[in-house]
Amino acid sequence: MLNILSENIKNFLLNPVLLSCITSWFTAQFLKTVINVLYGKIHTVFELIESLIWKTGGLPSSHSALVCSLCTAIGFKNGLNSDIFILSFIFLMVTVRDAVGVRRSNGIQAKKMNELGKDLKEKNIIDYKPIKEVNGHTPIEVTLGCVLGFFIGLAFSTL
């Protein structure tokens, strides 16, 4: 029984679909962090670690890279006509649309609200606490994330 469980865990951890997703996420986060370091946007070790692991927004989109590698790896493993590929493709489309549209718009609105709130606070009109500015993506950030994810998914599926 324990042998079967350990074999299942091993197969799960070595699954090319899972490995392509993890690799694409961390590769995108690493590239994003390198770009931020080169542009002087990272000033502390905490910001460096946050950027490597969790920070959203920027080039390339790690969300787009992940879902595109997921879709690519599933397409190779199960075929383009499989239900699971179609599900992953729809998931890709929703994620990309959200990254470019909804999250980007929310971030722009939050930034403007924070600017307005800061002005009103400085004039002692209201006591304003800034809201979180969620970073969405530009179309090029999402496109490059998808390209990265596609090639990583392709590599894990064919090598």
Phi and psi restraints in degrees (value plus and minus 20) as a CYANA .aco file:
   2 LEU   PHI     -85.4   -45.4
   2 LEU   PSI     -55.5   -15.5
   3 ASN   PHI     -83.0   -43.0
   3 ASN   PSI     -62.7   -22.7
   4 ILE   PHI     -84.7   -44.7
   4 ILE   PSI     -61.9   -21.9
   5 LEU   PHI     -83.7   -43.7
   5 LEU   PSI     -66.1   -26.1
   6 SER   PHI     -86.4   -46.4
   6 SER   PSI     -54.2   -14.2
   7 GLU   PHI     -86.8   -46.8
   7 GLU   PSI     -60.8   -20.8
   8 ASN   PHI     -84.6   -44.6
   8 ASN   PSI     -61.2   -21.2
   9 ILE   PHI     -84.6   -44.6
   9 ILE   PSI     -63.0   -23.0
  10 LYS   PHI     -80.9   -40.9
  10 LYS   PSI     -66.3   -26.3
  11 ASN   PHI     -82.8   -42.8
  11 ASN   PSI     -58.4   -18.4
  12 PHE   PHI     -82.4   -42.4
  12 PHE   PSI     -69.6   -29.6
  13 LEU   PHI     -88.7   -48.7
  13 LEU   PSI     -43.4    -3.4
  14 LEU   PHI    -121.3   -81.3
  14 LEU   PSI     -12.0    28.0
  15 ASN   PHI     -84.0   -44.0
  15 ASN   PSI     106.3   146.3
  16 PRO   PHI     -81.7   -41.7
  16 PRO   PSI     -49.2    -9.2
  17 VAL   PHI     -87.1   -47.1
  17 VAL   PSI     -67.5   -27.5
  18 LEU   PHI     -82.6   -42.6
  18 LEU   PSI     -65.7   -25.7
  19 LEU   PHI     -83.0   -43.0
  19 LEU   PSI     -57.9   -17.9
  20 SER   PHI     -87.1   -47.1
  20 SER   PSI     -58.4   -18.4
  21 CYS   PHI     -84.5   -44.5
  21 CYS   PSI     -68.0   -28.0
  22 ILE   PHI     -83.2   -43.2
  22 ILE   PSI     -64.5   -24.5
  23 THR   PHI     -84.6   -44.6
  23 THR   PSI     -62.8   -22.8
  24 SER   PHI     -86.1   -46.1
  24 SER   PSI     -60.2   -20.2
  25 TRP   PHI     -80.7   -40.7
  25 TRP   PSI     -72.5   -32.5
  26 PHE   PHI     -89.8   -49.8
  26 PHE   PSI     -53.6   -13.6
  27 THR   PHI     -84.6   -44.6
  27 THR   PSI     -64.6   -24.6
  28 ALA   PHI     -83.4   -43.4
  28 ALA   PSI     -63.9   -23.9
  29 GLN   PHI     -83.4   -43.4
  29 GLN   PSI     -59.5   -19.5
  30 PHE   PHI     -84.6   -44.6
  30 PHE   PSI     -67.2   -27.2
  31 LEU   PHI     -81.5   -41.5
  31 LEU   PSI     -62.0   -22.0
  32 LYS   PHI     -80.3   -40.3
  32 LYS   PSI     -62.3   -22.3
  33 THR   PHI     -86.5   -46.5
  33 THR   PSI     -63.6   -23.6
  34 VAL   PHI     -79.6   -39.6
  34 VAL   PSI     -64.9   -24.9
  35 ILE   PHI     -81.1   -41.1
  35 ILE   PSI     -64.4   -24.4
  36 ASN   PHI     -84.3   -44.3
  36 ASN   PSI     -56.7   -16.7
  37 VAL   PHI     -85.3   -45.3
  37 VAL   PSI     -66.0   -26.0
  38 LEU   PHI     -82.3   -42.3
  38 LEU   PSI     -53.0   -13.0
  39 TYR   PHI    -110.0   -70.0
  39 TYR   PSI     -14.1    25.9
  40 GLY   PHI      50.5    90.5
  40 GLY   PSI       6.8    46.8
  41 LYS   PHI    -111.3   -71.3
  41 LYS   PSI     -26.3    13.7
  42 ILE   PHI    -135.2   -95.2
  42 ILE   PSI     105.4   145.4
  43 HIS   PHI    -137.9   -97.9
  43 HIS   PSI     -39.4     0.6
  44 THR   PHI    -151.0  -111.0
  44 THR   PSI     144.2   184.2
  45 VAL   PHI     -83.0   -43.0
  45 VAL   PSI     -57.8   -17.8
  46 PHE   PHI     -80.5   -40.5
  46 PHE   PSI     -64.9   -24.9
  47 GLU   PHI     -83.6   -43.6
  47 GLU   PSI     -56.0   -16.0
  48 LEU   PHI     -84.2   -44.2
  48 LEU   PSI     -67.9   -27.9
  49 ILE   PHI     -85.1   -45.1
  49 ILE   PSI     -62.8   -22.8
  50 GLU   PHI     -79.6   -39.6
  50 GLU   PSI     -62.6   -22.6
  51 SER   PHI     -86.3   -46.3
  51 SER   PSI     -59.2   -19.2
  52 LEU   PHI     -86.5   -46.5
  52 LEU   PSI     -54.0   -14.0
  53 ILE   PHI    -124.5   -84.5
  53 ILE   PSI     -61.5   -21.5
  54 TRP   PHI    -151.7  -111.7
  54 TRP   PSI     -47.1    -7.1
  55 LYS   PHI     -80.4   -40.4
  55 LYS   PSI     115.8   155.8
  56 THR   PHI    -120.1   -80.1
  56 THR   PSI     147.7   187.7
  57 GLY   PHI      61.6   101.6
  57 GLY   PSI     144.1   184.1
  58 GLY   PHI      76.5   116.5
  58 GLY   PSI     158.8   198.8
  59 LEU   PHI    -127.1   -87.1
  59 LEU   PSI     110.3   150.3
  60 PRO   PHI    -104.7   -64.7
  60 PRO   PSI     143.5   183.5
  61 SER   PHI     -91.4   -51.4
  61 SER   PSI      96.9   136.9
  62 SER   PHI     -92.6   -52.6
  62 SER   PSI     -51.2   -11.2
  63 HIS   PHI     -83.3   -43.3
  63 HIS   PSI     -65.6   -25.6
  64 SER   PHI     -86.3   -46.3
  64 SER   PSI     -59.3   -19.3
  65 ALA   PHI     -81.4   -41.4
  65 ALA   PSI     -64.9   -24.9
  66 LEU   PHI     -82.9   -42.9
  66 LEU   PSI     -71.9   -31.9
  67 VAL   PHI     -90.7   -50.7
  67 VAL   PSI     -49.1    -9.1
  68 CYS   PHI     -92.2   -52.2
  68 CYS   PSI     -58.4   -18.4
  69 SER   PHI     -87.4   -47.4
  69 SER   PSI     -57.3   -17.3
  70 LEU   PHI     -78.8   -38.8
  70 LEU   PSI     -70.3   -30.3
  71 CYS   PHI     -82.5   -42.5
  71 CYS   PSI     -64.0   -24.0
  72 THR   PHI     -84.3   -44.3
  72 THR   PSI     -68.2   -28.2
  73 ALA   PHI     -84.3   -44.3
  73 ALA   PSI     -60.5   -20.5
  74 ILE   PHI     -86.3   -46.3
  74 ILE   PSI     -60.0   -20.0
  75 GLY   PHI     -79.5   -39.5
  75 GLY   PSI     -62.2   -22.2
  76 PHE   PHI     -90.3   -50.3
  76 PHE   PSI     -59.5   -19.5
  77 LYS   PHI     -95.3   -55.3
  77 LYS   PSI     -61.3   -21.3
  78 ASN   PHI    -132.0   -92.0
  78 ASN   PSI     -29.4    10.6
  79 GLY   PHI      73.3   113.3
  79 GLY   PSI     132.7   172.7
  80 LEU   PHI     -92.0   -52.0
  80 LEU   PSI     -37.2     2.8
  81 ASN   PHI    -113.6   -73.6
  81 ASN   PSI     -20.7    19.3
  82 SER   PHI     -95.8   -55.8
  82 SER   PSI     130.4   170.4
  83 ASP   PHI     -81.6   -41.6
  83 ASP   PSI     -57.6   -17.6
  84 ILE   PHI     -89.1   -49.1
  84 ILE   PSI     -54.1   -14.1
  85 PHE   PHI     -86.4   -46.4
  85 PHE   PSI     -63.9   -23.9
  86 ILE   PHI     -81.3   -41.3
  86 ILE   PSI     -62.5   -22.5
  87 LEU   PHI     -79.3   -39.3
  87 LEU   PSI     -66.2   -26.2
  88 SER   PHI     -86.5   -46.5
  88 SER   PSI     -53.7   -13.7
  89 PHE   PHI     -87.3   -47.3
  89 PHE   PSI     -62.7   -22.7
  90 ILE   PHI     -83.8   -43.8
  90 ILE   PSI     -60.6   -20.6
  91 PHE   PHI     -80.6   -40.6
  91 PHE   PSI     -61.3   -21.3
  92 LEU   PHI     -79.8   -39.8
  92 LEU   PSI     -67.5   -27.5
  93 MET   PHI     -83.9   -43.9
  93 MET   PSI     -61.9   -21.9
  94 VAL   PHI     -84.7   -44.7
  94 VAL   PSI     -63.5   -23.5
  95 THR   PHI     -84.4   -44.4
  95 THR   PSI     -64.8   -24.8
  96 VAL   PHI     -83.7   -43.7
  96 VAL   PSI     -65.2   -25.2
  97 ARG   PHI     -81.8   -41.8
  97 ARG   PSI     -61.1   -21.1
  98 ASP   PHI     -85.5   -45.5
  98 ASP   PSI     -62.4   -22.4
  99 ALA   PHI     -83.9   -43.9
  99 ALA   PSI     -62.8   -22.8
 100 VAL   PHI    -102.9   -62.9
 100 VAL   PSI     -56.9   -16.9
 101 GLY   PHI    -115.3   -75.3
 101 GLY   PSI     -97.9   -57.9
 102 VAL   PHI     -83.3   -43.3
 102 VAL   PSI     -73.1   -33.1
 103 ARG   PHI     -84.8   -44.8
 103 ARG   PSI     -57.8   -17.8
 104 ARG   PHI     -86.4   -46.4
 104 ARG   PSI     -65.9   -25.9
 105 SER   PHI     -81.5   -41.5
 105 SER   PSI     -63.3   -23.3
 106 ASN   PHI     -80.7   -40.7
 106 ASN   PSI     -60.5   -20.5
 107 GLY   PHI     -85.2   -45.2
 107 GLY   PSI     -62.1   -22.1
 108 ILE   PHI     -84.5   -44.5
 108 ILE   PSI     -63.8   -23.8
 109 GLN   PHI     -84.0   -44.0
 109 GLN   PSI     -62.6   -22.6
 110 ALA   PHI     -83.3   -43.3
 110 ALA   PSI     -59.5   -19.5
 111 LYS   PHI     -82.6   -42.6
 111 LYS   PSI     -65.2   -25.2
 112 LYS   PHI     -85.0   -45.0
 112 LYS   PSI     -60.2   -20.2
 113 MET   PHI     -84.2   -44.2
 113 MET   PSI     -59.4   -19.4
 114 ASN   PHI     -86.1   -46.1
 114 ASN   PSI     -57.8   -17.8
 115 GLU   PHI     -84.0   -44.0
 115 GLU   PSI     -65.7   -25.7
 116 LEU   PHI     -83.2   -43.2
 116 LEU   PSI     -65.5   -25.5
 117 GLY   PHI     -81.2   -41.2
 117 GLY   PSI     -59.8   -19.8
 118 LYS   PHI     -83.7   -43.7
 118 LYS   PSI     -64.4   -24.4
 119 ASP   PHI     -80.8   -40.8
 119 ASP   PSI     -64.2   -24.2
 120 LEU   PHI     -87.6   -47.6
 120 LEU   PSI     -54.6   -14.6
 121 LYS   PHI     -88.7   -48.7
 121 LYS   PSI     -61.4   -21.4
 122 GLU   PHI     -82.7   -42.7
 122 GLU   PSI     -49.9    -9.9
 123 LYS   PHI    -109.8   -69.8
 123 LYS   PSI     -12.4    27.6
 124 ASN   PHI      36.7    76.7
 124 ASN   PSI      14.8    54.8
 125 ILE   PHI    -108.6   -68.6
 125 ILE   PSI     -61.7   -21.7
 126 ILE   PHI    -160.4  -120.4
 126 ILE   PSI     141.8   181.8
 127 ASP   PHI    -118.4   -78.4
 127 ASP   PSI      90.2   130.2
 128 TYR   PHI    -135.3   -95.3
 128 TYR   PSI     112.0   152.0
 129 LYS   PHI    -126.8   -86.8
 129 LYS   PSI     105.8   145.8
 130 PRO   PHI     -79.9   -39.9
 130 PRO   PSI     125.8   165.8
 131 ILE   PHI    -116.4   -76.4
 131 ILE   PSI     140.4   180.4
 132 LYS   PHI     -87.6   -47.6
 132 LYS   PSI     113.4   153.4
 133 GLU   PHI    -119.1   -79.1
 133 GLU   PSI      82.8   122.8
 134 VAL   PHI     -96.8   -56.8
 134 VAL   PSI     108.4   148.4
 135 ASN   PHI    -106.3   -66.3
 135 ASN   PSI      96.0   136.0
 136 GLY   PHI    -109.6   -69.6
 136 GLY   PSI    -182.2  -142.2
 137 HIS   PHI    -149.5  -109.5
 137 HIS   PSI     131.8   171.8
 138 THR   PHI    -101.1   -61.1
 138 THR   PSI     141.4   181.4
 139 PRO   PHI     -77.4   -37.4
 139 PRO   PSI     -56.0   -16.0
 140 ILE   PHI     -88.7   -48.7
 140 ILE   PSI     -56.4   -16.4
 141 GLU   PHI     -83.7   -43.7
 141 GLU   PSI     -61.2   -21.2
 142 VAL   PHI     -89.8   -49.8
 142 VAL   PSI     -63.2   -23.2
 143 THR   PHI     -80.0   -40.0
 143 THR   PSI     -67.3   -27.3
 144 LEU   PHI     -87.5   -47.5
 144 LEU   PSI     -53.2   -13.2
 145 GLY   PHI     -82.5   -42.5
 145 GLY   PSI     -62.9   -22.9
 146 CYS   PHI     -84.9   -44.9
 146 CYS   PSI     -61.2   -21.2
 147 VAL   PHI     -82.5   -42.5
 147 VAL   PSI     -66.0   -26.0
 148 LEU   PHI     -78.8   -38.8
 148 LEU   PSI     -68.6   -28.6
 149 GLY   PHI     -81.7   -41.7
 149 GLY   PSI     -60.5   -20.5
 150 PHE   PHI     -79.6   -39.6
 150 PHE   PSI     -69.1   -29.1
 151 PHE   PHI     -89.4   -49.4
 151 PHE   PSI     -53.4   -13.4
 152 ILE   PHI     -89.5   -49.5
 152 ILE   PSI     -63.4   -23.4
 153 GLY   PHI     -80.9   -40.9
 153 GLY   PSI     -60.3   -20.3
 154 LEU   PHI     -82.9   -42.9
 154 LEU   PSI     -64.4   -24.4
 155 ALA   PHI     -82.4   -42.4
 155 ALA   PSI     -66.2   -26.2
 156 PHE   PHI     -89.3   -49.3
 156 PHE   PSI     -42.5    -2.5
 157 SER   PHI    -106.9   -66.9
 157 SER   PSI     -45.5    -5.5
 158 THR   PHI    -132.6   -92.6
 158 THR   PSI     -36.1     3.9
